[in-house]
Amino acid sequence: MPKDMKKVSAPELVMGVRNMASLTACKDHADAVYFSLDRLSLRSRAQEITSENLGEFVENIHKYGLKGYMAVNSVIYPNELLELSDVMETAASAGVDAVIVWDPAAIMKAAANDLKIHISTQANVSNQETVRFYESMGASRVVLARELSLEQIRDIREDTDLELEAFVHGAMCQAVSGRCYLSAYLLGKSGNCGECSQPCRWEWSLHSDSGKKVDIEGKYLISAKDLCMIEHIPELARAGINSFKVEGRLRNPGYTSSVSRCYRKAIDDYIKGTYTFETANFMKKEMSLQYNRGFSTGFYFGYPGPEGLACDHDMNASPVKRQAVGVVDNFFPKNNAAAVKLLEQGLKVGDNIIIEGNTTYIEQEVSSLIVDGEKVLSAEKGQEPGLAVIDKVRKNDRVFRIERKFLD
């Protein structure tokens, strides 16, 4: 360990999850998870957790020895106040460990239900006086603005004992703390109400005042790279950040598993004094095999320039591609086999596949295919082969073929 590496307690690792499959994927690595219901959050597309099954979901979180934080961080309009009350009562009944909020109405409703309050990054908390303000409102933790540098975080840390949380990995927004209106303006789908359609990730062109197209390098002019700070765990810890947060409530369980495992090792190595840049760099390469838009360090070391933009590629820079194949129609536990409807394309023995659903996540090789009672080496689109599986799958789970680039 370098001589200047100040010893600190291990920061909490908080992973974003959307369902039981992604919770299970990170349960051995995370200290806590954050999630949302199918309403009043910035991830309204995550529909799997509802008021009806929240209690069971939180029970599973606690069974795994984790804490569960529920985001209620959308804009709250007058007609949603009764719904807000219902959501907070449901959260309290389910035993969530904290709610992540920023709207004063949500803060007051949370306090009225004796819920622990974490202030969302949507509040854009950027200085210690604002931290103290939210502390006076009953907050026990503040999720800092993503636009802060490490030096600014250290300044805040020196003036408060409140818990500070910061994002260390995942998608970055073009707008300050995610308060974007581009999707609402262009498509009538508000990012502040959880419906962002991500027009910042589209291919754009730049034109001069005279109407001529300007030649520039790259096509995706306003698409920010993903944040990745695994190579800077010591600096983050020394800055006094209590909780490291990973964005990804809409990512697949493979992403959740890989990223949580890598950050767990990096944090543990730092605490043990065995952290090295070389190991961190290897884990960064491993995470690059999951869905990503390229990596940057965001605002931690100053305002990002062109190197913070993913101008050269669209939504996914990973060399690993997922191709939709079909859907599970039935599972036969005695035979460890599934009937799969090949809706999009065929399968062959030796293919690497993912089977994924609300409570399912399996990565395996296709070892056996049976069509009309006969073993075959391949099955075509439109057929419904029997597929040997390594674990339980469920009706309507999706099947994907993956092309994987292995690390050296």
C-alpha positions as a Markdown table, in Angstrom:
| # | Residue | x | y | z |
|---|---|---|---|---|
| 1 | Met | 0.0 | 0.0 | 0.0 |
| 2 | Pro | 1.4 | 3.5 | -0.9 |
| 3 | Lys | 2.5 | 5.5 | 2.2 |
| 4 | Asp | -0.1 | 8.2 | 1.6 |
| 5 | Met | -3.0 | 5.8 | 1.4 |
| 6 | Lys | -5.0 | 6.8 | 4.5 |
| 7 | Lys | -6.8 | 3.8 | 6.1 |
| 8 | Val | -10.6 | 4.2 | 6.2 |
| 9 | Ser | -13.5 | 1.9 | 6.8 |
| 10 | Ala | -14.9 | 0.0 | 3.9 |
| 11 | Pro | -17.4 | 2.1 | 1.8 |
| 12 | Glu | -20.8 | 0.5 | 1.3 |
| 13 | Leu | -21.3 | -0.9 | -2.2 |
| 14 | Val | -24.9 | -0.1 | -3.5 |
| 15 | Met | -26.1 | -1.8 | -6.7 |
| 16 | Gly | -29.1 | -0.8 | -8.8 |
| 17 | Val | -31.5 | -3.8 | -9.4 |
| 18 | Arg | -34.8 | -4.2 | -11.1 |
| 19 | Asn | -36.0 | -7.7 | -10.2 |
| 20 | Met | -35.2 | -10.9 | -8.3 |
| 21 | Ala | -32.8 | -12.0 | -11.0 |
| 22 | Ser | -30.6 | -9.0 | -10.7 |
| 23 | Leu | -30.8 | -9.1 | -6.9 |
| 24 | Thr | -29.6 | -12.7 | -6.9 |
| 25 | Ala | -26.8 | -11.7 | -9.3 |
| 26 | Cys | -25.2 | -9.3 | -6.9 |
| 27 | Lys | -26.2 | -10.7 | -3.5 |
| 28 | Asp | -22.7 | -12.1 | -2.8 |
| 29 | His | -20.9 | -8.9 | -3.6 |
| 30 | Ala | -23.1 | -5.9 | -2.7 |
| 31 | Asp | -23.8 | -4.4 | 0.8 |
| 32 | Ala | -27.1 | -2.9 | -0.3 |
| 33 | Val | -29.3 | -2.5 | -3.4 |
| 34 | Tyr | -31.6 | 0.3 | -4.6 |
| 35 | Phe | -34.7 | -0.2 | -6.7 |
| 36 | Ser | -38.0 | 1.3 | -7.4 |
| 37 | Leu | -41.7 | 0.5 | -7.8 |
| 38 | Asp | -43.4 | 0.6 | -11.1 |
| 39 | Arg | -44.4 | 4.2 | -10.4 |
| 40 | Leu | -43.0 | 7.5 | -9.1 |
| 41 | Ser | -39.4 | 6.8 | -10.1 |
| 42 | Leu | -37.0 | 7.8 | -12.9 |
| 43 | Arg | -37.0 | 4.1 | -14.1 |
| 44 | Ser | -40.7 | 3.6 | -14.9 |
| 45 | Arg | -39.7 | 0.9 | -17.4 |
| 46 | Ala | -38.7 | -1.3 | -14.5 |
| 47 | Gln | -42.1 | -2.8 | -13.9 |
| 48 | Glu | -41.3 | -6.0 | -12.1 |
| 49 | Ile | -41.4 | -4.7 | -8.5 |
| 50 | Thr | -44.9 | -3.6 | -7.5 |
| 51 | Ser | -46.8 | -2.6 | -4.3 |
| 52 | Glu | -48.2 | -6.2 | -4.3 |
| 53 | Asn | -44.8 | -8.0 | -4.3 |
| 54 | Leu | -42.6 | -5.3 | -2.5 |
| 55 | Gly | -42.8 | -7.0 | 0.9 |
| 56 | Glu | -41.6 | -10.3 | -0.6 |
| 57 | Phe | -38.8 | -8.5 | -2.5 |
| 58 | Val | -37.6 | -6.7 | 0.6 |
| 59 | Glu | -37.8 | -9.9 | 2.6 |
| 60 | Asn | -35.4 | -11.5 | 0.1 |
| 61 | Ile | -33.1 | -8.5 | 0.3 |
| 62 | His | -32.8 | -8.9 | 4.0 |
| 63 | Lys | -32.5 | -12.7 | 3.7 |
| 64 | Tyr | -29.4 | -12.2 | 1.7 |
| 65 | Gly | -28.0 | -9.9 | 4.5 |
| 66 | Leu | -28.3 | -6.7 | 2.4 |
| 67 | Lys | -30.1 | -3.4 | 2.9 |
| 68 | Gly | -32.8 | -2.2 | 0.5 |
| 69 | Tyr | -33.3 | 1.4 | -0.6 |
| 70 | Met | -36.3 | 2.4 | -2.6 |
| 71 | Ala | -36.2 | 5.3 | -5.0 |
| 72 | Val | -39.2 | 7.6 | -5.1 |
| 73 | Asn | -37.5 | 10.3 | -7.1 |
| 74 | Ser | -39.8 | 11.4 | -10.0 |
| 75 | Val | -41.4 | 14.9 | -10.2 |
| 76 | Ile | -44.6 | 14.8 | -8.1 |
| 77 | Tyr | -47.6 | 16.6 | -9.6 |
| 78 | Pro | -50.8 | 17.6 | -7.7 |
| 79 | Asn | -52.8 | 14.6 | -8.9 |
| 80 | Glu | -50.0 | 12.2 | -7.6 |
| 81 | Leu | -50.0 | 13.3 | -4.0 |
| 82 | Leu | -52.4 | 10.6 | -2.9 |
| 83 | Glu | -50.4 | 8.0 | -4.8 |
| 84 | Leu | -47.3 | 9.3 | -3.1 |
| 85 | Ser | -48.9 | 8.8 | 0.3 |
| 86 | Asp | -49.8 | 5.2 | -0.7 |
| 87 | Val | -46.3 | 4.5 | -2.0 |
| 88 | Met | -44.7 | 5.7 | 1.3 |
| 89 | Glu | -47.1 | 3.7 | 3.4 |
| 90 | Thr | -46.3 | 0.6 | 1.3 |
| 91 | Ala | -42.6 | 1.2 | 1.7 |
| 92 | Ala | -42.9 | 1.5 | 5.5 |
| 93 | Ser | -45.1 | -1.7 | 5.7 |
| 94 | Ala | -42.6 | -3.6 | 3.6 |
| 95 | Gly | -39.7 | -2.6 | 5.8 |
| 96 | Val | -37.4 | -0.8 | 3.3 |
| 97 | Asp | -34.3 | 0.5 | 4.9 |
| 98 | Ala | -34.5 | 3.9 | 3.4 |
| 99 | Val | -36.3 | 5.8 | 0.6 |
| 100 | Ile | -34.3 | 7.9 | -1.9 |
| 101 | Val | -36.2 | 11.2 | -2.4 |
| 102 | Trp | -35.7 | 14.9 | -3.3 |
| 103 | Asp | -39.1 | 16.5 | -3.7 |
| 104 | Pro | -40.1 | 18.2 | -0.3 |
| 105 | Ala | -43.5 | 16.5 | -0.5 |
| 106 | Ala | -41.8 | 13.1 | -0.7 |
| 107 | Ile | -39.5 | 14.0 | 2.1 |
| 108 | Met | -42.4 | 15.0 | 4.3 |
| 109 | Lys | -44.4 | 11.9 | 3.4 |
| 110 | Ala | -41.4 | 9.7 | 4.2 |
| 111 | Ala | -40.9 | 11.4 | 7.6 |
| 112 | Ala | -44.5 | 11.0 | 8.4 |
| 113 | Asn | -44.1 | 7.2 | 7.9 |
| 114 | Asp | -40.9 | 7.1 | 10.0 |
| 115 | Leu | -38.9 | 6.1 | 6.9 |
| 116 | Lys | -35.1 | 6.7 | 6.8 |
| 117 | Ile | -34.4 | 9.5 | 4.2 |
| 118 | His | -31.7 | 9.5 | 1.6 |
| 119 | Ile | -31.6 | 12.6 | -0.6 |
| 120 | Ser | -31.5 | 11.7 | -4.3 |
| 121 | Thr | -28.9 | 13.0 | -6.7 |
| 122 | Gln | -31.8 | 14.7 | -8.5 |
| 123 | Ala | -31.6 | 17.4 | -5.7 |
| 124 | Asn | -28.2 | 18.3 | -7.2 |
| 125 | Val | -26.5 | 18.7 | -3.7 |
| 126 | Ser | -23.3 | 20.5 | -4.5 |
| 127 | Asn | -22.1 | 22.1 | -1.2 |
| 128 | Gln | -22.0 | 21.5 | 2.5 |
| 129 | Glu | -24.7 | 24.1 | 3.4 |
| 130 | Thr | -27.2 | 22.3 | 1.2 |
| 131 | Val | -26.2 | 19.1 | 3.0 |
| 132 | Arg | -26.9 | 20.7 | 6.3 |
| 133 | Phe | -30.3 | 21.9 | 5.0 |
| 134 | Tyr | -31.4 | 18.4 | 4.1 |
| 135 | Glu | -30.0 | 17.1 | 7.4 |
| 136 | Ser | -32.3 | 19.6 | 9.1 |
| 137 | Met | -35.2 | 18.1 | 7.1 |
| 138 | Gly | -34.4 | 14.7 | 8.6 |
| 139 | Ala | -32.1 | 13.2 | 6.0 |
| 140 | Ser | -29.5 | 10.6 | 7.2 |
| 141 | Arg | -27.7 | 10.5 | 3.8 |
| 142 | Val | -27.2 | 12.6 | 0.7 |
| 143 | Val | -26.4 | 11.3 | -2.7 |
| 144 | Leu | -24.1 | 14.0 | -4.1 |
| 145 | Ala | -24.5 | 15.6 | -7.5 |
| 146 | Arg | -22.6 | 13.8 | -10.2 |
| 147 | Glu | -21.0 | 17.1 | -11.3 |
| 148 | Leu | -18.7 | 17.4 | -8.3 |
| 149 | Ser | -15.0 | 16.9 | -8.3 |
| 150 | Leu | -13.1 | 14.8 | -5.7 |
| 151 | Glu | -11.7 | 18.1 | -4.3 |
| 152 | Gln | -15.2 | 19.5 | -3.9 |
| 153 | Ile | -16.4 | 16.3 | -2.2 |
| 154 | Arg | -13.4 | 16.5 | 0.2 |
| 155 | Asp | -14.4 | 20.1 | 1.1 |
| 156 | Ile | -18.0 | 18.9 | 1.8 |
| 157 | Arg | -16.8 | 16.0 | 3.9 |
| 158 | Glu | -14.7 | 18.3 | 6.1 |
| 159 | Asp | -17.8 | 20.3 | 7.1 |
| 160 | Thr | -20.4 | 17.5 | 7.7 |
| 161 | Asp | -20.7 | 14.1 | 9.5 |
| 162 | Leu | -23.8 | 13.2 | 7.4 |
| 163 | Glu | -23.4 | 10.1 | 5.3 |
| 164 | Leu | -22.3 | 10.9 | 1.7 |
| 165 | Glu | -23.0 | 8.7 | -1.2 |
| 166 | Ala | -21.7 | 9.1 | -4.8 |
| 167 | Phe | -22.0 | 7.3 | -8.1 |
| 168 | Val | -18.9 | 5.4 | -9.1 |
| 169 | His | -20.2 | 3.5 | -12.2 |
| 170 | Gly | -22.9 | 3.6 | -14.8 |
| 171 | Ala | -24.7 | 5.8 | -17.3 |
| 172 | Met | -24.1 | 9.6 | -17.3 |
| 173 | Cys | -26.7 | 12.1 | -18.3 |
| 174 | Gln | -26.1 | 15.3 | -20.4 |
| 175 | Ala | -28.2 | 17.4 | -18.0 |
| 176 | Val | -27.3 | 18.5 | -14.5 |
| 177 | Ser | -28.1 | 15.7 | -12.1 |
| 178 | Gly | -30.3 | 14.1 | -14.7 |
| 179 | Arg | -32.8 | 17.0 | -14.8 |
| 180 | Cys | -33.2 | 16.7 | -18.6 |
| 181 | Tyr | -36.1 | 18.0 | -20.8 |
| 182 | Leu | -34.8 | 16.9 | -24.2 |
| 183 | Ser | -36.9 | 13.7 | -24.3 |
| 184 | Ala | -40.0 | 15.6 | -23.1 |
| 185 | Tyr | -39.5 | 18.3 | -25.7 |
| 186 | Leu | -38.9 | 16.0 | -28.6 |
| 187 | Leu | -41.1 | 13.1 | -27.8 |
| 188 | Gly | -43.5 | 14.1 | -25.0 |
| 189 | Lys | -41.8 | 11.6 | -22.7 |
| 190 | Ser | -40.4 | 13.2 | -19.6 |
| 191 | Gly | -37.1 | 11.9 | -18.2 |
| 192 | Asn | -38.1 | 13.6 | -14.9 |
| 193 | Cys | -41.1 | 11.2 | -14.8 |
| 194 | Gly | -39.2 | 8.1 | -15.7 |
| 195 | Glu | -40.0 | 8.0 | -19.4 |
| 196 | Cys | -36.7 | 9.1 | -20.9 |
| 197 | Ser | -36.3 | 7.8 | -24.5 |
| 198 | Gln | -32.6 | 8.9 | -24.5 |
| 199 | Pro | -32.5 | 11.2 | -27.6 |
| 200 | Cys | -29.0 | 12.1 | -26.4 |
| 201 | Arg | -27.9 | 8.7 | -27.6 |
| 202 | Trp | -29.2 | 9.2 | -31.2 |
| 203 | Glu | -27.1 | 10.0 | -34.2 |
| 204 | Trp | -27.0 | 13.8 | -34.7 |
| 205 | Ser | -25.5 | 16.1 | -37.3 |
| 206 | Leu | -24.2 | 19.6 | -36.9 |
| 207 | His | -25.0 | 22.4 | -39.3 |
| 208 | Ser | -23.6 | 25.9 | -39.6 |
| 209 | Asp | -25.7 | 29.1 | -39.7 |
| 210 | Ser | -25.6 | 29.0 | -43.5 |
| 211 | Gly | -27.2 | 25.5 | -43.4 |
| 212 | Lys | -24.0 | 23.6 | -44.4 |
| 213 | Lys | -23.3 | 20.4 | -42.6 |
| 214 | Val | -20.2 | 20.7 | -40.5 |
| 215 | Asp | -17.7 | 17.8 | -40.8 |
| 216 | Ile | -16.8 | 16.6 | -37.3 |
| 217 | Glu | -15.3 | 13.5 | -35.8 |
| 218 | Gly | -18.0 | 11.0 | -34.8 |
| 219 | Lys | -21.8 | 11.0 | -35.2 |
| 220 | Tyr | -23.1 | 10.7 | -31.6 |
| 221 | Leu | -22.5 | 14.3 | -30.6 |
| 222 | Ile | -24.1 | 14.4 | -27.2 |
| 223 | Ser | -23.9 | 10.8 | -25.9 |
| 224 | Ala | -21.8 | 10.7 | -22.7 |
| 225 | Lys | -19.6 | 7.8 | -21.9 |
| 226 | Asp | -20.4 | 5.7 | -18.8 |
| 227 | Leu | -18.7 | 6.5 | -15.5 |
| 228 | Cys | -16.1 | 4.0 | -14.3 |
| 229 | Met | -14.0 | 4.8 | -11.2 |
| 230 | Ile | -12.7 | 1.3 | -10.4 |
| 231 | Glu | -9.1 | 2.6 | -11.1 |
| 232 | His | -9.6 | 5.3 | -8.5 |
| 233 | Ile | -11.0 | 3.5 | -5.5 |
| 234 | Pro | -8.3 | 4.8 | -3.1 |
| 235 | Glu | -9.0 | 8.5 | -4.1 |
| 236 | Leu | -12.8 | 7.9 | -3.6 |
| 237 | Ala | -12.3 | 6.3 | -0.2 |
| 238 | Arg | -9.9 | 9.0 | 1.0 |
| 239 | Ala | -12.4 | 11.7 | 0.0 |
| 240 | Gly | -14.7 | 10.4 | 2.7 |
| 241 | Ile | -17.5 | 8.9 | 0.6 |
| 242 | Asn | -19.4 | 6.5 | 2.7 |
| 243 | Ser | -21.3 | 4.7 | 0.0 |
| 244 | Phe | -20.3 | 3.8 | -3.6 |
| 245 | Lys | -23.3 | 3.7 | -5.9 |
| 246 | Val | -23.6 | 1.8 | -9.2 |
| 247 | Glu | -26.3 | 2.9 | -11.7 |
| 248 | Gly | -28.1 | 0.1 | -13.5 |
| 249 | Arg | -31.7 | -0.4 | -12.6 |
| 250 | Leu | -32.4 | -1.3 | -16.3 |
| 251 | Arg | -29.3 | -3.3 | -16.9 |
| 252 | Asn | -29.3 | -7.1 | -17.2 |
| 253 | Pro | -28.3 | -9.4 | -14.4 |
| 254 | Gly | -25.0 | -10.3 | -16.2 |
| 255 | Tyr | -24.0 | -6.7 | -15.9 |
| 256 | Thr | -25.1 | -6.5 | -12.3 |
| 257 | Ser | -23.1 | -9.7 | -11.4 |
| 258 | Ser | -19.9 | -8.6 | -13.2 |
| 259 | Val | -19.8 | -5.0 | -12.0 |
| 260 | Ser | -20.7 | -5.9 | -8.4 |
| 261 | Arg | -18.0 | -8.6 | -8.3 |
| 262 | Cys | -15.3 | -6.3 | -9.7 |
| 263 | Tyr | -16.1 | -3.4 | -7.3 |
| 264 | Arg | -16.3 | -5.7 | -4.3 |
| 265 | Lys | -12.8 | -7.0 | -5.0 |
| 266 | Ala | -11.5 | -3.5 | -5.6 |
| 267 | Ile | -12.9 | -2.2 | -2.3 |
| 268 | Asp | -11.8 | -5.3 | -0.4 |
| 269 | Asp | -8.3 | -5.1 | -1.9 |
| 270 | Tyr | -8.1 | -1.4 | -0.8 |
| 271 | Ile | -9.1 | -2.2 | 2.7 |
| 272 | Lys | -6.6 | -5.1 | 2.9 |
| 273 | Gly | -3.8 | -3.0 | 1.4 |
| 274 | Thr | -3.5 | -5.2 | -1.7 |
| 275 | Tyr | -5.2 | -2.9 | -4.2 |
| 276 | Thr | -3.2 | -2.3 | -7.4 |
| 277 | Phe | -3.8 | -0.3 | -10.5 |
| 278 | Glu | -3.0 | -3.3 | -12.6 |
| 279 | Thr | -5.7 | -5.5 | -11.0 |
| 280 | Ala | -8.2 | -2.6 | -11.2 |
| 281 | Asn | -7.4 | -2.1 | -14.9 |
| 282 | Phe | -7.9 | -5.8 | -15.6 |
| 283 | Met | -11.3 | -5.6 | -13.9 |
| 284 | Lys | -12.2 | -2.6 | -16.0 |
| 285 | Lys | -11.5 | -4.6 | -19.1 |
| 286 | Glu | -13.7 | -7.4 | -17.8 |
| 287 | Met | -16.5 | -4.9 | -17.2 |
| 288 | Ser | -16.1 | -3.6 | -20.7 |
| 289 | Leu | -17.5 | -6.9 | -21.9 |
| 290 | Gln | -20.8 | -6.0 | -20.4 |
| 291 | Tyr | -23.1 | -3.4 | -21.9 |
| 292 | Asn | -21.4 | 0.0 | -21.8 |
| 293 | Arg | -20.9 | 3.2 | -23.9 |
| 294 | Gly | -17.2 | 3.5 | -23.2 |
| 295 | Phe | -15.8 | 4.6 | -19.9 |
| 296 | Ser | -14.8 | 8.0 | -18.4 |
| 297 | Thr | -14.1 | 9.4 | -15.0 |
| 298 | Gly | -16.9 | 11.9 | -15.3 |
| 299 | Phe | -16.4 | 15.1 | -13.3 |
| 300 | Tyr | -14.2 | 13.7 | -10.6 |
| 301 | Phe | -11.0 | 15.2 | -12.0 |
| 302 | Gly | -12.4 | 18.3 | -13.6 |
| 303 | Tyr | -14.9 | 19.1 | -16.3 |
| 304 | Pro | -14.9 | 16.4 | -19.0 |
| 305 | Gly | -14.0 | 17.3 | -22.5 |
| 306 | Pro | -14.4 | 15.4 | -25.8 |
| 307 | Glu | -12.9 | 12.4 | -24.1 |
| 308 | Gly | -16.1 | 12.1 | -22.0 |
| 309 | Leu | -18.3 | 11.7 | -25.1 |
| 310 | Ala | -19.0 | 8.4 | -26.9 |
| 311 | Cys | -19.0 | 10.0 | -30.4 |
| 312 | Asp | -17.9 | 7.0 | -32.4 |
| 313 | His | -20.5 | 4.4 | -31.5 |
| 314 | Asp | -24.1 | 4.1 | -30.6 |
| 315 | Met | -25.7 | 2.6 | -27.5 |
| 316 | Asn | -23.3 | -0.3 | -26.8 |
| 317 | Ala | -19.5 | -0.3 | -27.1 |
| 318 | Ser | -19.1 | -3.8 | -25.7 |
| 319 | Pro | -17.5 | -6.4 | -28.0 |
| 320 | Val | -20.1 | -8.9 | -26.5 |
| 321 | Lys | -23.4 | -8.8 | -28.4 |
| 322 | Arg | -26.7 | -10.4 | -27.3 |
| 323 | Gln | -28.9 | -11.6 | -30.2 |
| 324 | Ala | -32.5 | -12.5 | -29.4 |
| 325 | Val | -33.3 | -16.1 | -30.2 |
| 326 | Gly | -36.6 | -17.0 | -28.7 |
| 327 | Val | -38.7 | -17.7 | -25.6 |
| 328 | Val | -39.1 | -20.6 | -23.1 |
| 329 | Asp | -42.5 | -22.2 | -23.6 |
| 330 | Asn | -42.1 | -24.9 | -20.9 |
| 331 | Phe | -39.7 | -26.4 | -18.4 |
| 332 | Phe | -39.3 | -30.1 | -17.6 |
| 333 | Pro | -37.5 | -30.4 | -14.2 |
| 334 | Lys | -37.1 | -34.2 | -14.4 |
| 335 | Asn | -35.1 | -33.9 | -17.6 |
| 336 | Asn | -33.4 | -30.5 | -16.9 |
| 337 | Ala | -34.7 | -29.4 | -20.2 |
| 338 | Ala | -36.8 | -26.5 | -21.7 |
| 339 | Ala | -39.0 | -26.3 | -24.7 |
| 340 | Val | -37.9 | -23.1 | -26.6 |
| 341 | Lys | -39.8 | -21.3 | -29.3 |
| 342 | Leu | -37.2 | -20.1 | -31.8 |
| 343 | Leu | -39.0 | -16.8 | -32.8 |
| 344 | Glu | -36.0 | -14.8 | -34.1 |
| 345 | Gln | -33.3 | -17.2 | -35.2 |
| 346 | Gly | -32.0 | -20.7 | -34.8 |
| 347 | Leu | -29.6 | -22.4 | -32.3 |
| 348 | Lys | -26.9 | -24.9 | -32.7 |
| 349 | Val | -24.9 | -27.1 | -30.3 |
| 350 | Gly | -21.9 | -25.1 | -29.0 |
| 351 | Asp | -23.7 | -21.7 | -29.0 |
| 352 | Asn | -23.2 | -19.6 | -25.9 |
| 353 | Ile | -26.6 | -18.4 | -24.6 |
| 354 | Ile | -28.3 | -16.4 | -21.9 |
| 355 | Ile | -31.7 | -17.3 | -20.5 |
| 356 | Glu | -33.2 | -14.4 | -18.7 |
| 357 | Gly | -36.4 | -13.5 | -16.9 |
| 358 | Asn | -37.8 | -11.7 | -13.8 |
| 359 | Thr | -36.3 | -14.4 | -11.6 |
| 360 | Thr | -34.0 | -16.2 | -14.0 |
| 361 | Tyr | -30.5 | -15.6 | -15.2 |
| 362 | Ile | -28.4 | -18.4 | -16.7 |
| 363 | Glu | -25.3 | -18.3 | -18.9 |
| 364 | Gln | -24.5 | -21.6 | -20.5 |
| 365 | Glu | -23.4 | -23.4 | -23.6 |
| 366 | Val | -25.9 | -25.3 | -25.8 |
| 367 | Ser | -25.0 | -28.9 | -25.0 |
| 368 | Ser | -28.0 | -30.7 | -26.4 |
| 369 | Leu | -30.9 | -30.1 | -28.8 |
| 370 | Ile | -33.8 | -32.4 | -29.5 |
| 371 | Val | -36.4 | -31.9 | -32.3 |
| 372 | Asp | -39.2 | -34.4 | -32.8 |
| 373 | Gly | -37.6 | -36.8 | -30.3 |
| 374 | Glu | -34.3 | -36.9 | -32.2 |
| 375 | Lys | -31.0 | -35.3 | -31.1 |
| 376 | Val | -29.9 | -32.7 | -33.6 |
| 377 | Leu | -26.9 | -30.4 | -34.0 |
| 378 | Ser | -29.0 | -27.4 | -34.9 |
| 379 | Ala | -32.6 | -26.1 | -34.9 |
| 380 | Glu | -34.0 | -23.5 | -37.2 |
| 381 | Lys | -36.1 | -20.4 | -36.6 |
| 382 | Gly | -39.8 | -21.5 | -36.2 |
| 383 | Gln | -38.9 | -24.8 | -34.6 |
| 384 | Glu | -39.5 | -25.6 | -30.9 |
| 385 | Pro | -36.5 | -27.8 | -29.8 |
| 386 | Gly | -35.9 | -29.3 | -26.4 |
| 387 | Leu | -32.9 | -27.5 | -24.9 |
| 388 | Ala | -30.8 | -29.0 | -22.0 |
| 389 | Val | -30.5 | -26.3 | -19.3 |
| 390 | Ile | -28.2 | -26.1 | -16.2 |
| 391 | Asp | -30.8 | -24.7 | -13.9 |
| 392 | Lys | -34.5 | -24.0 | -13.5 |
| 393 | Val | -36.1 | -21.8 | -16.2 |
| 394 | Arg | -39.6 | -20.4 | -16.5 |
| 395 | Lys | -42.2 | -19.9 | -19.1 |
| 396 | Asn | -41.7 | -16.7 | -21.1 |
| 397 | Asp | -38.0 | -16.4 | -20.1 |
| 398 | Arg | -36.1 | -14.9 | -23.0 |
| 399 | Val | -33.2 | -16.7 | -24.8 |
| 400 | Phe | -30.3 | -14.8 | -26.2 |
| 401 | Arg | -27.2 | -16.0 | -28.1 |
| 402 | Ile | -24.0 | -14.2 | -27.0 |
| 403 | Glu | -20.8 | -13.7 | -28.9 |
| 404 | Arg | -18.1 | -13.3 | -26.3 |
| 405 | Lys | -14.6 | -11.9 | -26.5 |
| 406 | Phe | -12.5 | -13.5 | -23.8 |
| 407 | Leu | -9.8 | -11.5 | -22.0 |
| 408 | Asp | -6.2 | -12.4 | -22.5 |
